Amino acid sequence: MATRLFEERAHAAIYRKYRFSPQKNLQGVIFSYLEEKRVSPGQLAVDVGCGSGQSTRMLAKHFEKVVGTDISEAQIEEARRAPQPPNVSYLVCPAEDLPFKDGSVDLVTAFAAVHWFDGPRFLREVDRVLKPSGCVVFSSYNWDMQLCYKDCTDELTEIFREVVEQLFTFRNKKLKSLENDYQEIFDSLPFQEKKRMTDIFDKIPLSVADIIGYIQSLSQYRLYLEAQPEEAKSLLQNTERRFLETMGVSSRDTQLELRTKHICILGCKSS
């Protein structure tokens, strides 16, 4: 069964503001693979579980047409509010029931999303809509993140990990796929040509306010907020205070660096 946790309008607005798009090194791995398989440039790419479109827009330079899909109307509304390349559009639909003809799609992607889907049904649907020699990209960052600022990287990272641990109680069981680096999803992908990478690293410049916003966008924080609203708000306030004190600064606009580690499944359907 698919899981639906990102449908509130307030959550969708936070998601659009604070979630980051795929970064340089991950993009390099993806587009090198697609060029090797002669899928980029291509005709049609479909970004499933696109949220507010951060990953969808990234594909625009490489395909004649890009369609982002999401089951959440609120997320799609937020995606449409952002400036769009003319070849990008969005649809509300389930990942397991894509409105595309058999063998019509060059690329199916899912960024920080595939773990939320009904895996067997989604993979059957991917196989149906992909052209012969079409490709898939399923990627997400995991919790192996670092916050870097001058000489207090270890302290900041420990604070961040404490927050993740505190939210662990409220995580959905679907997030277990991230803990095994998408191994189960990789094993279930019905293509002979496939590979799974777990050592792609990127650096993202963010402010303290951006990091707090990112935490606020997490599904487990939203569940915490619903269950214990005062405690959840207090967690954000205390975390921001601890970051600023550790960095020795007073402005939440102070820049630091988030270092991320990505999981990426790449696959190609047989011709």
Backbone as JSON, one array per atom type, in Angstrom:
{
  "sequence": "MATRLFEERAHAAIYRKYRFSPQKNLQGVIFSYLEEKRVSPGQLAVDVGCGSGQSTRMLAKHFEKVVGTDISEAQIEEARRAPQPPNVSYLVCPAEDLPFKDGSVDLVTAFAAVHWFDGPRFLREVDRVLKPSGCVVFSSYNWDMQLCYKDCTDELTEIFREVVEQLFTFRNKKLKSLENDYQEIFDSLPFQEKKRMTDIFDKIPLSVADIIGYIQSLSQYRLYLEAQPEEAKSLLQNTERRFLETMGVSSRDTQLELRTKHICILGCKSS",
  "N": [[0.84, -1.2, 0.0], [0.49, 2.26, -0.8], [1.77, 5.22, 0.84], [0.5, 8.17, 2.32], [1.51, 11.21, 3.25], [2.03, 13.88, 2.89], [0.17, 15.92, 2.38], [-1.13, 18.14, 3.48], [-1.79, 21.62, 3.11], [-0.2, 23.58, 4.39], [2.06, 22.09, 5.05], [2.92, 21.36, 2.49], [3.67, 23.88, 1.49], [5.85, 24.48, 3.15], [7.5, 22.4, 2.41], [8.07, 23.04, -0.28], [9.53, 25.39, 0.1], [11.78, 24.64, 1.63], [12.9, 22.16, 0.91], [15.58, 20.71, -0.9], [16.93, 20.65, -4.24], [18.19, 17.94, -6.36], [21.72, 17.72, -6.19], [24.99, 18.74, -7.52], [26.95, 16.53, -7.76], [25.36, 14.22, -7.61], [23.63, 14.73, -9.77], [25.54, 14.59, -11.81], [26.26, 11.86, -11.82], [23.79, 10.72, -12.55], [23.14, 11.87, -15.11], [25.34, 11.17, -16.63], [25.01, 8.41, -16.75], [22.55, 8.27, -18.15], [23.27, 9.41, -20.59], [25.16, 7.53, -21.42], [23.43, 5.39, -21.83], [22.04, 6.4, -23.87], [19.68, 7.82, -23.5], [19.41, 10.41, -22.78], [19.85, 13.28, -24.69], [16.21, 13.06, -24.56], [12.74, 12.18, -25.27], [10.43, 12.03, -23.44], [10.24, 12.43, -19.99], [9.26, 11.26, -16.81], [8.65, 12.28, -13.62], [8.08, 10.85, -10.69], [6.12, 11.13, -7.74], [6.77, 13.78, -7.24], [6.55, 15.88, -5.48], [6.98, 19.25, -4.68], [8.31, 19.85, -7.01], [11.12, 20.16, -7.2], [13.02, 18.31, -8.19], [11.92, 17.73, -10.64], [12.12, 19.97, -12.35], [14.83, 19.99, -12.81], [15.22, 18.12, -14.82], [14.49, 19.29, -17.17], [16.22, 20.39, -19.13], [17.11, 18.24, -20.49], [15.2, 16.73, -21.74], [12.51, 16.62, -24.12], [9.94, 16.85, -23.14], [8.75, 17.05, -19.83], [7.12, 15.57, -17.16], [5.83, 16.02, -14.0], [4.55, 14.06, -11.38], [2.28, 13.6, -8.67], [0.56, 12.34, -5.81], [-0.53, 14.13, -4.13], [-2.59, 16.89, -4.11], [-2.05, 19.38, -2.98], [0.74, 19.51, -3.0], [1.24, 19.5, -5.77], [0.0, 21.89, -6.48], [1.75, 23.69, -5.21], [4.07, 23.13, -6.69], [3.33, 24.09, -9.21], [3.24, 26.79, -8.7], [5.83, 27.68, -8.69], [8.44, 29.15, -10.76], [8.51, 27.91, -14.07], [10.19, 25.93, -16.55], [9.24, 25.94, -20.03], [8.65, 23.38, -20.98], [7.83, 21.78, -18.91], [5.38, 20.16, -16.95], [2.63, 19.31, -14.7], [0.89, 16.68, -12.95], [-1.79, 15.37, -10.99], [-1.8, 12.28, -9.59], [-1.79, 8.78, -8.63], [1.26, 7.02, -7.87], [1.16, 4.41, -8.62], [-0.55, 4.2, -10.72], [-0.13, 5.41, -13.45], [-0.83, 7.9, -15.88], [-0.04, 7.24, -18.64], [0.7, 5.98, -21.89], [1.35, 2.54, -22.81], [4.77, 1.74, -23.12], [5.73, 4.39, -23.68], [7.41, 6.19, -22.42], [10.58, 7.65, -21.8], [12.18, 7.94, -19.53], [11.8, 7.23, -16.1], [11.67, 8.72, -13.0], [12.25, 8.94, -9.44], [12.62, 10.84, -6.71], [13.67, 10.89, -3.42], [11.31, 9.56, -2.8], [10.41, 6.98, -3.7], [10.28, 5.08, -1.7], [7.89, 5.54, -0.44], [5.91, 4.44, -1.99], [3.62, 1.82, -3.15], [5.47, -0.76, -3.59], [5.64, -3.22, -5.36], [3.42, -2.8, -7.13], [4.03, -0.27, -8.2], [6.48, -0.76, -9.53], [5.67, -2.56, -11.48], [4.08, -0.85, -12.96], [5.97, 1.01, -13.83], [7.48, -0.64, -15.55], [5.56, -1.1, -17.46], [5.04, 1.49, -18.66], [7.5, 2.33, -19.62], [9.59, 2.77, -22.48], [11.16, 0.32, -24.66], [14.54, -0.08, -23.75], [14.32, 2.14, -22.15], [14.92, 4.11, -19.15], [15.38, 4.05, -15.52], [15.57, 6.06, -12.57], [16.02, 6.02, -9.24], [16.31, 7.72, -6.33], [17.62, 8.91, -3.17], [18.58, 10.91, -0.37], [20.18, 9.77, 2.63], [20.19, 9.38, 6.26], [22.74, 9.94, 6.96], [24.16, 12.53, 7.42], [26.07, 15.59, 7.54], [26.64, 18.61, 9.35], [28.38, 21.45, 8.65], [30.55, 23.9, 9.86], [33.07, 26.07, 10.24], [35.1, 25.25, 12.96], [33.33, 23.64, 14.3], [31.98, 21.39, 13.36], [31.6, 18.7, 14.26], [30.14, 19.05, 16.64], [27.8, 20.37, 15.74], [26.78, 18.45, 13.98], [26.24, 16.38, 15.75], [24.17, 17.53, 17.29], [22.2, 17.71, 15.3], [21.84, 14.97, 14.74], [20.83, 14.11, 17.16], [18.32, 15.3, 17.08], [17.18, 13.94, 14.91], [17.14, 11.37, 16.03], [15.32, 11.83, 18.14], [13.01, 12.25, 16.7], [12.65, 9.8, 15.66], [10.83, 8.03, 16.8], [8.44, 8.76, 15.66], [8.56, 8.12, 13.04], [7.47, 6.82, 9.89], [6.93, 3.39, 8.98], [7.69, 2.91, 6.38], [10.01, 4.29, 5.93], [12.05, 2.6, 6.55], [13.22, 1.53, 4.32], [15.2, 3.31, 3.63], [17.11, 2.82, 5.52], [18.3, 0.44, 4.78], [19.49, 1.22, 2.49], [17.92, 1.14, 0.13], [18.03, -1.51, -0.73], [16.1, -3.58, -0.91], [14.27, -2.5, -2.75], [15.94, -2.27, -4.97], [16.52, -5.02, -5.44], [14.02, -5.84, -6.26], [13.56, -4.58, -8.65], [12.72, -5.19, -11.97], [14.74, -5.54, -14.0], [17.52, -6.6, -15.95], [19.79, -5.06, -16.43], [21.07, -3.06, -14.15], [22.07, -1.0, -11.39], [23.22, -0.16, -8.08], [24.08, 2.56, -6.15], [25.77, 3.81, -3.32], [27.4, 5.74, -2.36], [27.53, 8.49, -3.04], [28.3, 11.8, -2.69], [27.37, 15.09, -1.65], [27.53, 18.7, -1.31], [25.73, 21.23, 0.27], [25.0, 24.58, 0.43], [23.47, 26.21, 3.1], [21.36, 28.17, 5.26], [21.09, 28.61, 8.86], [18.38, 28.96, 9.4], [17.32, 27.67, 7.17], [18.03, 24.99, 7.67], [16.51, 24.47, 9.95], [14.0, 24.78, 8.78], [14.09, 22.65, 6.98], [14.06, 20.45, 8.76], [11.53, 20.87, 9.77], [10.04, 20.18, 7.56], [10.09, 17.44, 7.42], [8.5, 14.24, 7.36], [8.23, 12.81, 9.75], [8.5, 14.82, 11.65], [6.18, 16.25, 11.16], [4.25, 14.43, 12.0], [4.91, 14.29, 14.7], [4.31, 16.93, 15.41], [1.58, 16.89, 15.08], [0.83, 15.07, 17.05], [1.99, 16.0, 19.45], [1.95, 19.04, 19.78], [3.03, 21.35, 21.19], [5.43, 20.38, 22.26], [6.75, 19.69, 19.9], [7.1, 22.18, 18.62], [8.72, 23.39, 20.49], [10.99, 21.79, 20.26], [12.05, 22.62, 17.76], [12.65, 25.32, 18.34], [14.54, 25.08, 20.44], [16.51, 23.62, 19.14], [17.37, 25.4, 17.13], [18.4, 27.43, 18.8], [20.52, 26.02, 20.03], [22.14, 25.45, 17.79], [22.94, 28.08, 17.02], [24.27, 28.97, 19.34], [26.36, 27.12, 19.48], [27.73, 27.73, 17.12], [28.5, 30.26, 17.73], [27.19, 32.6, 16.92], [24.6, 35.04, 16.18], [22.66, 35.37, 14.28], [20.11, 33.81, 12.44], [20.34, 33.65, 9.78], [22.9, 33.0, 9.18], [25.31, 31.3, 7.26], [25.95, 27.86, 6.65], [27.17, 24.54, 5.88], [25.59, 21.77, 4.49], [26.3, 18.44, 4.31], [25.61, 15.77, 2.3], [24.71, 12.32, 1.81], [24.04, 10.08, -0.75], [21.73, 7.62, -1.93], [21.4, 5.76, -4.88], [19.6, 4.26, -7.41], [20.02, 2.95, -10.56], [18.72, 1.98, -13.66], [18.03, 0.05, -16.64], [15.69, -0.79, -19.03], [15.32, -3.75, -20.99], [15.94, -3.9, -24.53]],
  "CA": [[0.0, 0.0, 0.0], [1.19, 3.53, -0.8], [1.6, 6.02, 2.04], [0.21, 9.57, 2.0], [1.84, 12.0, 4.43], [2.5, 15.21, 2.51], [-0.97, 16.48, 1.67], [-1.6, 19.39, 4.05], [-1.31, 22.78, 2.36], [0.89, 24.22, 5.13], [3.22, 21.22, 4.89], [3.38, 21.47, 1.1], [4.35, 25.17, 1.35], [7.15, 24.33, 3.81], [8.26, 21.47, 1.57], [8.58, 23.78, -1.45], [10.48, 26.4, 0.52], [12.99, 24.17, 2.31], [13.53, 20.96, 0.35], [16.58, 21.08, -1.9], [16.94, 19.87, -5.48], [19.39, 17.11, -6.5], [22.9, 18.55, -6.32], [25.93, 18.58, -8.62], [27.56, 15.21, -7.93], [24.28, 13.28, -7.94], [23.24, 15.01, -11.16], [26.59, 14.09, -12.7], [26.11, 10.4, -11.91], [22.55, 10.4, -13.26], [23.14, 12.23, -16.53], [26.37, 10.35, -17.29], [24.38, 7.12, -17.01], [21.54, 8.42, -19.2], [23.99, 9.61, -21.87], [25.72, 6.23, -21.77], [22.33, 4.55, -22.33], [21.45, 7.17, -24.99], [18.33, 8.25, -23.14], [19.47, 11.86, -22.7], [18.5, 13.86, -24.65], [15.11, 12.15, -24.86], [11.45, 12.8, -25.54], [9.53, 12.18, -22.3], [10.64, 11.99, -18.66], [8.2, 11.36, -15.81], [9.19, 12.35, -12.26], [6.97, 10.36, -9.88], [6.27, 11.59, -6.37], [7.62, 14.95, -7.49], [6.42, 16.92, -4.46], [6.83, 20.6, -5.21], [8.94, 19.99, -8.31], [12.56, 20.48, -7.19], [13.75, 17.4, -9.08], [11.29, 17.74, -11.96], [12.68, 21.05, -13.16], [16.2, 19.62, -13.16], [15.22, 17.28, -16.02], [13.94, 20.04, -18.31], [17.23, 20.63, -20.17], [17.54, 16.97, -21.09], [14.07, 16.04, -22.39], [11.57, 17.5, -24.83], [8.79, 17.05, -22.26], [8.92, 16.51, -18.49], [5.87, 15.61, -16.38], [5.93, 15.65, -12.59], [3.29, 13.53, -10.85], [2.22, 13.39, -7.23], [-0.79, 12.05, -5.36], [-0.98, 15.25, -3.3], [-2.98, 18.1, -4.83], [-1.38, 20.53, -2.39], [2.12, 19.53, -3.5], [1.22, 19.9, -7.18], [-0.29, 23.33, -6.5], [3.0, 24.38, -4.9], [4.97, 22.97, -7.84], [2.88, 24.97, -10.3], [3.49, 28.19, -8.31], [7.23, 28.01, -8.94], [8.75, 29.4, -12.18], [8.66, 26.64, -14.78], [10.57, 25.86, -17.96], [8.01, 25.74, -20.82], [8.41, 21.96, -21.29], [7.52, 21.07, -17.67], [3.99, 20.22, -16.49], [2.38, 18.5, -13.51], [-0.38, 15.96, -12.87], [-2.13, 14.69, -9.75], [-2.16, 10.88, -9.82], [-1.0, 7.85, -7.82], [2.46, 6.46, -8.5], [0.86, 3.05, -9.09], [-1.52, 4.28, -11.82], [0.37, 6.54, -14.22], [-1.68, 8.1, -17.07], [0.78, 7.25, -19.85], [0.51, 4.79, -22.71], [2.38, 1.51, -22.75], [5.97, 1.97, -23.93], [5.75, 5.77, -24.18], [8.24, 7.05, -21.56], [12.03, 7.38, -21.88], [12.8, 7.92, -18.21], [10.98, 7.39, -14.9], [12.48, 9.04, -11.82], [11.6, 9.18, -8.15], [13.63, 11.38, -5.81], [13.18, 10.9, -2.04], [9.88, 9.25, -2.93], [10.02, 5.61, -4.08], [10.01, 4.3, -0.48], [6.49, 5.77, -0.02], [4.97, 3.81, -2.92], [3.37, 0.38, -3.12], [6.59, -1.15, -4.44], [5.35, -4.13, -6.48], [2.52, -2.18, -8.11], [4.75, 0.81, -8.87], [7.48, -1.3, -10.46], [4.93, -3.08, -12.65], [3.65, 0.31, -13.75], [7.18, 1.52, -14.49], [7.79, -1.55, -16.65], [4.52, -0.9, -18.5], [5.09, 2.77, -19.39], [8.81, 2.58, -20.22], [9.95, 2.27, -23.8], [12.34, -0.55, -24.68], [15.78, 0.66, -23.48], [14.06, 3.25, -21.25], [15.7, 4.04, -17.91], [14.83, 4.5, -14.24], [16.46, 6.61, -11.55], [15.39, 6.15, -7.92], [17.37, 8.24, -5.47], [17.28, 9.65, -1.96], [19.63, 11.04, 0.64], [19.85, 9.06, 3.87], [20.39, 10.19, 7.46], [24.17, 10.12, 7.18], [24.4, 13.92, 7.04], [26.93, 16.39, 8.4], [26.51, 20.07, 9.31], [29.76, 21.92, 8.71], [30.78, 25.33, 10.06], [34.35, 26.33, 10.89], [35.66, 24.13, 13.72], [32.31, 23.01, 15.15], [31.24, 20.41, 12.57], [31.21, 17.53, 15.06], [29.09, 19.44, 17.59], [26.57, 20.64, 15.0], [26.28, 17.18, 13.46], [25.69, 15.65, 16.89], [22.87, 18.13, 17.59], [21.29, 17.29, 14.24], [21.55, 13.55, 14.91], [19.95, 13.99, 18.32], [16.98, 15.65, 16.62], [16.72, 12.8, 14.1], [16.83, 10.3, 16.98], [14.1, 12.17, 18.87], [11.89, 12.11, 15.77], [12.62, 8.4, 15.21], [9.6, 7.41, 17.32], [7.31, 9.15, 14.83], [8.8, 7.81, 11.63], [6.65, 5.8, 9.25], [7.69, 2.17, 8.72], [8.19, 2.95, 5.01], [11.35, 4.87, 5.93], [13.04, 1.54, 6.76], [13.93, 1.32, 3.06], [16.39, 4.15, 3.63], [18.09, 2.24, 6.43], [19.06, -0.58, 4.06], [19.97, 1.83, 1.25], [17.07, 0.74, -1.0], [18.4, -2.84, -1.22], [14.9, -4.33, -1.27], [13.75, -1.92, -3.98], [16.88, -2.68, -6.02], [16.32, -6.44, -5.73], [12.7, -6.03, -6.88], [13.52, -3.95, -9.98], [12.73, -6.35, -12.87], [15.62, -5.31, -15.15], [18.84, -7.21, -15.81], [20.75, -3.97, -16.38], [20.76, -2.17, -13.03], [23.12, -0.87, -10.38], [22.87, 0.62, -6.89], [25.23, 3.3, -5.64], [25.48, 4.3, -1.97], [28.53, 6.57, -1.93], [27.53, 9.77, -3.75], [28.3, 12.85, -1.67], [27.19, 16.46, -2.13], [27.58, 19.79, -0.32], [24.65, 22.17, 0.01], [25.05, 25.75, 1.31], [22.18, 26.53, 3.7], [21.4, 28.96, 6.49], [20.51, 27.95, 10.04], [16.93, 28.97, 9.19], [17.02, 26.63, 6.17], [18.13, 23.68, 8.32], [15.31, 24.33, 10.78], [12.89, 24.56, 7.85], [14.19, 21.28, 6.47], [13.55, 19.57, 9.82], [10.08, 21.1, 9.81], [9.41, 19.55, 6.39], [10.16, 15.98, 7.51], [7.23, 13.59, 7.68], [8.18, 12.44, 11.16], [8.24, 16.03, 12.43], [4.75, 16.6, 11.02], [3.51, 13.51, 12.87], [5.2, 14.76, 16.05], [3.55, 18.17, 15.58], [0.17, 16.52, 15.22], [0.62, 14.34, 18.3], [2.43, 16.79, 20.61], [2.28, 20.31, 19.12], [3.9, 22.24, 21.97], [6.76, 19.76, 22.34], [7.36, 19.76, 18.58], [7.54, 23.56, 18.4], [9.84, 23.61, 21.41], [12.16, 21.12, 19.68], [12.63, 23.51, 16.75], [13.21, 26.51, 19.0], [15.74, 24.68, 21.18], [17.53, 23.21, 18.17], [17.93, 26.62, 16.55], [19.22, 28.07, 19.83], [21.75, 25.24, 20.19], [22.98, 25.69, 16.61], [23.51, 29.43, 17.08], [25.23, 29.02, 20.44], [27.53, 26.32, 19.09], [28.45, 28.46, 16.08], [28.93, 31.54, 18.25], [26.58, 33.66, 16.11], [23.25, 35.41, 16.65], [21.73, 35.46, 13.15], [19.67, 32.54, 11.84], [20.7, 33.69, 8.36], [24.3, 32.57, 9.05], [25.44, 30.19, 6.33], [26.78, 26.69, 6.92], [27.13, 23.59, 4.76], [25.03, 20.45, 4.74], [26.91, 17.41, 3.47], [24.64, 14.69, 2.16], [25.11, 11.05, 1.2], [22.9, 9.66, -1.55], [21.48, 6.3, -2.5], [20.89, 5.95, -6.24], [19.39, 3.08, -8.25], [19.96, 3.24, -11.99], [18.35, 0.77, -14.38], [17.66, 0.19, -18.05], [14.85, -1.87, -19.54], [15.89, -4.38, -22.17], [15.4, -3.38, -25.8]],
  "C": [[0.87, 1.25, 0.0], [0.87, 4.3, 0.47], [1.45, 7.49, 1.67], [0.41, 10.43, 3.25], [2.15, 13.47, 4.13], [1.38, 16.05, 1.87], [-1.54, 17.76, 2.28], [-1.0, 20.57, 3.29], [-0.13, 23.46, 3.06], [2.18, 23.41, 4.98], [3.79, 21.33, 3.49], [4.14, 22.78, 0.87], [5.74, 25.12, 1.98], [8.06, 23.45, 2.97], [8.86, 22.22, 0.38], [9.67, 24.77, -1.04], [11.82, 25.81, 0.97], [13.6, 22.88, 1.76], [14.45, 21.38, -0.81], [16.51, 20.14, -3.11], [18.18, 18.97, -5.51], [20.61, 17.97, -6.86], [23.88, 18.02, -7.37], [26.43, 17.15, -8.81], [26.52, 14.14, -8.26], [23.81, 13.48, -9.37], [24.26, 14.44, -12.13], [26.5, 12.59, -12.91], [24.91, 10.03, -12.78], [22.68, 10.67, -14.75], [24.26, 11.55, -17.29], [25.78, 8.99, -17.67], [23.38, 7.23, -18.16], [22.17, 8.67, -20.56], [24.61, 8.31, -22.35], [24.65, 5.32, -22.38], [21.57, 5.23, -23.47], [19.98, 7.52, -24.75], [18.27, 9.77, -23.03], [20.36, 12.37, -23.83], [17.43, 12.85, -25.08], [13.82, 12.91, -25.05], [10.64, 13.06, -24.28], [10.15, 11.6, -21.03], [9.48, 12.21, -17.7], [8.84, 11.25, -14.42], [8.05, 12.04, -11.29], [7.21, 10.7, -8.4], [7.08, 12.87, -6.33], [7.54, 16.0, -6.4], [6.2, 18.27, -5.1], [7.76, 20.89, -6.38], [10.42, 20.28, -8.34], [13.35, 19.6, -8.16], [13.19, 17.43, -10.5], [11.93, 18.77, -12.87], [14.11, 20.76, -13.6], [16.28, 18.85, -14.48], [14.92, 18.05, -17.3], [14.95, 20.22, -19.45], [17.54, 19.38, -20.98], [16.44, 16.23, -21.83], [13.14, 17.05, -23.05], [10.38, 17.83, -23.93], [9.07, 16.37, -20.93], [7.6, 16.67, -17.75], [6.18, 15.16, -14.96], [4.57, 15.17, -12.11], [3.39, 13.38, -9.34], [0.77, 13.14, -6.84], [-1.39, 13.21, -4.57], [-1.32, 16.48, -4.16], [-2.26, 19.32, -4.3], [0.07, 20.64, -2.88], [2.16, 19.99, -4.96], [0.88, 21.38, -7.32], [0.97, 24.14, -6.2], [3.98, 24.28, -6.06], [4.6, 23.93, -8.96], [3.1, 26.45, -9.98], [4.92, 28.63, -8.62], [7.43, 28.33, -10.43], [9.08, 28.09, -12.89], [9.3, 26.83, -16.15], [9.32, 25.52, -18.78], [7.68, 24.28, -21.11], [8.08, 21.12, -20.06], [6.05, 21.26, -17.31], [3.81, 19.24, -15.35], [1.0, 17.88, -13.56], [-0.56, 15.4, -11.46], [-2.55, 13.27, -10.09], [-1.33, 9.99, -8.9], [0.21, 7.34, -8.6], [2.17, 5.11, -9.14], [-0.14, 3.03, -10.24], [-1.19, 5.51, -12.67], [-0.41, 6.69, -15.52], [-0.87, 8.24, -18.36], [0.6, 5.93, -20.57], [1.64, 3.79, -22.5], [3.56, 1.9, -23.64], [6.13, 3.37, -24.45], [6.76, 6.67, -23.48], [9.71, 6.65, -21.67], [12.67, 7.2, -20.51], [11.73, 8.07, -17.13], [11.93, 7.65, -13.72], [11.6, 9.11, -10.58], [12.7, 9.61, -7.18], [13.03, 11.54, -4.41], [11.7, 10.54, -1.98], [9.56, 7.77, -3.06], [9.7, 4.76, -2.84], [8.57, 4.49, 0.02], [5.49, 4.98, -0.85], [4.68, 2.35, -2.53], [4.36, -0.22, -4.12], [6.26, -2.06, -5.6], [4.47, -3.5, -7.55], [3.23, -1.07, -8.89], [5.74, 0.26, -9.89], [6.83, -1.95, -11.68], [4.5, -1.94, -13.56], [4.82, 0.94, -14.49], [7.52, 0.67, -15.71], [6.8, -1.37, -17.8], [4.77, 0.36, -19.32], [6.44, 3.01, -20.07], [8.91, 2.01, -21.63], [11.01, 1.17, -23.66], [13.6, 0.31, -24.58], [15.54, 1.94, -22.67], [14.74, 3.03, -19.9], [14.89, 4.46, -16.69], [15.94, 5.09, -13.4], [15.64, 6.76, -10.27], [16.48, 6.57, -6.93], [16.81, 8.9, -4.23], [18.56, 9.87, -1.16], [19.2, 10.23, 1.85], [20.17, 9.95, 5.06], [21.85, 10.42, 7.79], [24.58, 11.51, 6.68], [25.36, 14.58, 8.03], [26.58, 17.87, 8.24], [27.89, 20.65, 9.58], [29.81, 23.45, 8.84], [32.05, 25.5, 10.88], [34.83, 25.09, 11.65], [34.63, 23.42, 14.59], [31.42, 22.02, 14.39], [30.74, 19.25, 13.42], [30.05, 17.88, 16.0], [27.76, 19.69, 16.89], [25.95, 19.35, 14.48], [25.65, 16.35, 14.58], [24.32, 16.2, 17.28], [21.83, 17.68, 16.56], [20.89, 15.82, 14.42], [20.66, 13.3, 16.13], [18.5, 14.31, 17.95], [16.38, 14.49, 15.82], [16.33, 11.64, 15.01], [15.53, 10.58, 17.73], [12.87, 11.98, 18.0], [11.68, 10.65, 15.33], [11.33, 7.7, 15.62], [8.42, 7.65, 16.39], [7.5, 8.81, 13.35], [7.82, 6.75, 11.15], [7.51, 4.59, 8.91], [8.27, 2.13, 7.3], [9.62, 3.49, 4.94], [12.44, 3.82, 6.19], [13.82, 1.25, 5.48], [15.2, 2.14, 2.98], [17.49, 3.55, 4.49], [18.89, 1.13, 5.77], [19.44, -0.12, 2.66], [19.24, 1.29, 0.0], [17.42, -0.66, -1.54], [17.18, -3.62, -1.69], [14.29, -3.82, -2.58], [14.63, -2.32, -5.16], [16.65, -4.14, -6.42], [15.02, -6.68, -6.49], [12.61, -5.43, -8.29], [13.69, -5.03, -11.05], [13.57, -6.16, -14.14], [16.96, -6.01, -14.89], [19.92, -6.13, -15.66], [20.35, -3.0, -15.26], [21.96, -2.11, -12.1], [22.64, 0.04, -9.26], [24.12, 1.25, -6.33], [24.85, 3.89, -4.28], [26.54, 5.27, -1.47], [28.66, 7.85, -2.76], [27.37, 10.87, -2.71], [28.13, 14.22, -2.31], [27.27, 17.44, -0.98], [26.54, 20.83, -0.7], [24.78, 23.37, 0.96], [23.65, 26.13, 1.78], [22.4, 27.46, 4.89], [20.87, 28.12, 7.65], [18.99, 27.88, 9.89], [16.51, 27.89, 8.2], [17.06, 25.24, 6.79], [16.91, 23.44, 9.2], [14.08, 24.08, 9.91], [12.89, 23.16, 7.27], [13.66, 20.28, 7.51], [12.03, 19.65, 9.89], [9.35, 20.4, 8.67], [9.36, 18.03, 6.48], [8.82, 15.38, 7.92], [7.13, 13.25, 9.15], [7.99, 13.66, 12.07], [6.76, 16.4, 12.34], [3.89, 15.7, 11.89], [3.71, 13.88, 14.34], [4.37, 16.01, 16.36], [2.07, 17.89, 15.79], [-0.11, 15.88, 16.58], [0.93, 15.2, 19.53], [2.88, 18.18, 20.12], [3.24, 21.2, 19.9], [5.32, 21.69, 22.06], [7.49, 19.86, 21.0], [7.89, 21.17, 18.29], [8.74, 23.88, 19.28], [11.11, 22.96, 20.88], [12.83, 22.01, 18.64], [13.32, 24.71, 17.38], [14.52, 26.18, 19.7], [16.87, 24.28, 20.24], [18.18, 24.43, 17.52], [18.85, 27.33, 17.56], [20.55, 27.35, 20.0], [22.69, 25.41, 19.0], [23.69, 27.04, 16.73], [24.56, 29.54, 18.19], [26.51, 28.26, 20.1], [28.38, 27.05, 18.07], [29.0, 29.79, 16.58], [28.42, 32.72, 17.46], [25.17, 33.94, 16.65], [22.22, 35.39, 15.53], [21.39, 34.08, 12.59], [19.9, 32.51, 10.34], [22.16, 33.29, 8.12], [24.38, 31.31, 8.21], [26.34, 29.09, 6.88], [26.62, 25.73, 5.75], [26.55, 22.27, 5.23], [25.67, 19.47, 3.77], [26.0, 16.18, 3.49], [25.28, 13.46, 1.5], [23.89, 10.46, 0.51], [22.92, 8.16, -1.85], [20.96, 6.55, -3.91], [20.81, 4.6, -6.95], [19.24, 3.53, -9.69], [19.65, 1.93, -12.72], [17.91, 1.05, -15.79], [16.87, -1.04, -18.49], [15.47, -2.47, -20.79], [15.21, -3.89, -23.45], [14.55, -4.43, -26.51]]
}
